[in-house]
Amino acid sequence: MATQTNLKTNGFDEYLEKIARAGTNIDASVDKALLVGGDVIQEEMITNTPLLTGNLAEHIQIKGPERDGNYHSIEVGLIHDSAFTDAETARYGNAQEYGSVKNAAHPYIRPGMKTGGPKATKKMKESLIEDGAI
């Protein structure tokens, strides 16, 4: 006794076309998604920053996106680069985040990552869907 089956793939051609289009722009889509997520994290960090002069909040920036092969990355926070953050602001930011001998910690980076992380992930996924990458 032989078994026979029929298989129909409705919409499969459109799906393959979508994947092919996404593949040509995947690097740009990933960079865009990283920036969208980085904006969310940056805003959360700024919200948690102790506000005295505003200098620390002004130095919470986004660097990138940068690529190394297929690896894409951005930096969010006090960027350790003289073009972004001077040494005095970097020291002050570190003392605020972790505390010092004379001052208690007022974290802004870690809480920003904790509260902003899920929001950033959601926004990045939405961006990739919008671009047809996923």
C-alpha distance (Angstrom), angle and dihedral (degrees) to the residues before:
residue distance angle dihedral
M1 . . .
A2 3.82 . .
T3 3.78 125.3 .
Q4 3.77 120.3 -142.5
T5 3.79 130.5 -172.9
N6 3.78 137.4 179.8
L7 3.78 122.2 -147.5
K8 3.78 123.6 -165.8
T9 3.79 121.5 -169.6
N10 3.76 108.0 -160.1
G11 3.79 113.7 -170.0
F12 3.79 94.3 7.1
D13 3.82 93.0 119.3
E14 3.82 91.4 53.8
Y15 3.80 89.9 48.6
L16 3.81 91.9 52.3
E17 3.81 90.2 48.3
K18 3.81 90.1 51.9
I19 3.81 91.4 50.8
A20 3.80 91.3 48.8
R21 3.84 91.5 51.1
A22 3.80 92.2 46.7
G23 3.79 91.8 50.7
T24 3.79 92.5 60.3
N25 3.81 92.5 54.7
I26 3.80 101.6 30.8
D27 3.82 95.5 114.5
A28 3.80 92.0 52.5
S29 3.81 91.2 44.9
V30 3.81 92.5 51.1
D31 3.82 91.9 47.7
K32 3.80 90.2 49.9
A33 3.81 91.6 48.5
L34 3.81 91.5 49.5
L35 3.80 90.8 52.8
V36 3.81 91.7 48.3
G37 3.81 90.1 51.9
G38 3.79 91.7 42.9
D39 3.80 90.7 55.3
V40 3.81 90.0 56.2
I41 3.82 92.9 48.8
Q42 3.81 91.7 45.6
E43 3.81 91.6 52.1
E44 3.81 91.8 49.4
M45 3.81 91.4 50.0
I46 3.80 91.7 49.0
T47 3.81 90.2 48.9
N48 3.82 89.7 54.9
T49 3.80 95.3 44.2
P50 3.81 115.8 113.5
L51 3.78 104.3 -115.1
L52 3.78 114.9 -139.8
T53 3.79 106.7 127.5
G54 3.80 99.5 -7.3
N55 3.81 91.4 -121.6
L56 3.80 94.1 115.2
A57 3.81 93.4 49.8
E58 3.81 90.6 48.7
H59 3.80 90.1 56.5
I60 3.80 96.0 53.9
Q61 3.76 97.9 103.4
I62 3.79 144.4 154.3
K63 3.80 121.1 -113.2
G64 3.76 118.5 -166.5
P65 2.89 152.5 -39.2
E66 3.77 93.5 -124.6
R67 3.80 127.9 178.3
D68 3.77 132.7 -148.7
G69 3.79 105.8 178.9
N70 3.79 105.6 -57.3
Y71 3.81 92.7 -17.4
H72 3.81 113.8 103.3
S73 3.79 122.6 -171.6
I74 3.78 145.6 166.7
E75 3.79 132.6 -168.3
V76 3.79 121.3 -135.3
G77 3.79 124.1 -170.8
L78 3.77 132.3 29.8
I79 3.78 100.5 -4.1
H80 3.80 112.0 -144.1
D81 3.77 94.9 -134.3
S82 3.79 125.5 103.1
A83 3.81 89.9 -129.0
F84 3.82 89.1 63.0
T85 3.80 110.3 25.8
D86 3.80 131.0 19.3
A87 3.81 119.1 -136.3
E88 3.82 94.7 -108.1
T89 3.82 93.1 54.0
A90 3.82 90.2 46.0
R91 3.82 91.1 53.6
Y92 3.80 91.3 46.4
G93 3.81 91.6 48.5
N94 3.79 90.9 50.3
A95 3.82 91.2 49.9
Q96 3.82 90.6 50.0
E97 3.80 93.1 48.8
Y98 3.81 98.2 45.0
G99 3.80 104.0 16.7
S100 3.77 128.0 -125.5
V101 3.77 138.8 -124.5
K102 3.80 90.2 -81.9
N103 3.82 102.4 31.2
A104 3.78 136.0 50.7
A105 3.79 119.2 -122.2
H106 3.81 119.4 -92.1
P107 3.80 100.7 -171.1
Y108 3.78 117.7 -156.0
I109 3.82 103.8 153.9
R110 3.81 99.1 54.7
P111 3.82 95.2 43.0
G112 3.80 89.0 45.5
M113 3.79 90.3 54.6
K114 3.79 92.9 44.2
T115 3.81 96.6 50.4
G116 3.79 96.5 31.0
G117 3.80 98.0 44.2
P118 3.82 98.1 78.2
K119 3.81 91.5 41.0
A120 3.81 90.8 49.6
T121 3.80 91.9 48.8
K122 3.80 90.3 52.4
K123 3.82 92.6 48.7
M124 3.81 92.0 47.2
K125 3.80 91.4 50.8
E126 3.81 90.4 49.3
S127 3.81 89.9 50.7
L128 3.81 92.4 50.7
I129 3.80 91.4 47.9
E130 3.80 90.4 48.9
D131 3.81 89.7 53.5
G132 3.80 91.9 46.5
A133 3.80 92.7 -117.2
I134 3.81 91.8 126.0
